[in-house]
Amino acid sequence: MEIGTGWVPLIPVFFWLCGSRSCHTYDIDRLLSEDIALRALRSAVDFLSEKGWEEVYSERLEALKTALDEGLNKVFKLCNIQYHAPADASKTLLESGSVDVVFTNDVLEHVSPRILYMLFNEIRRLLSTNGVTVHIVDLSDHYSHSTSSTPLLNFLRYPEWQFRWINNRWLYQNRLRPHHYKELLLETGLNAIYWDVQIDQASVEFVRKTRLAPQFRGLSEEELCASALVFGARANS
């Protein structure tokens, strides 16, 4: 299961190439573009072929090449991908214990804490006995991605009432730090089995000299300067 399909279903297709039987992919908005998806998938196939991955994926990669010529619906049928959008991934109709892997990439930072709690609860319900949930989280200020003049953690300066002016539905950011995610896991019956926090050393001086918003004062520099988080978790037995 993937949460946050976006414009291109790369992850579900890669799951299938690696041997998955099926994948349900969810998105709050229907963003998928057939033209963009097909072009991106063809580029991915060309890249894998150039790098010699045909020996690994063999028959599945050849079948994918053929399906791409017949359209995105054919690709979904071949890879047994179910696309749900608009849909709420915290309220799926999937059977309890039926999912082996739940994955997100640069998605959780755009979800409110209240919905994250619901989402993690649903993930715990869905995970199979040996299932795992894996997440890549961008903890930086996304407005800094478009201009070098904006510090990577600039959004830590603003109190909630002020940040609300620019924190719109098109680029909502929850500003959660690593310990917030760990607390949510514990509250929802999930246990972290892998935890990797990337510290942005260039932001250390920024947080030392900047007057931070009240909710971030008192946090360690490691928490404040975390720019990315990758974690895996299982359901508590």
Order of alpha helices (4+ residues) and beta strands (2+ residues): beta-alpha-beta-alpha-alpha-alpha-beta-beta-alpha-beta-alpha-alpha-beta-alpha-alpha-beta
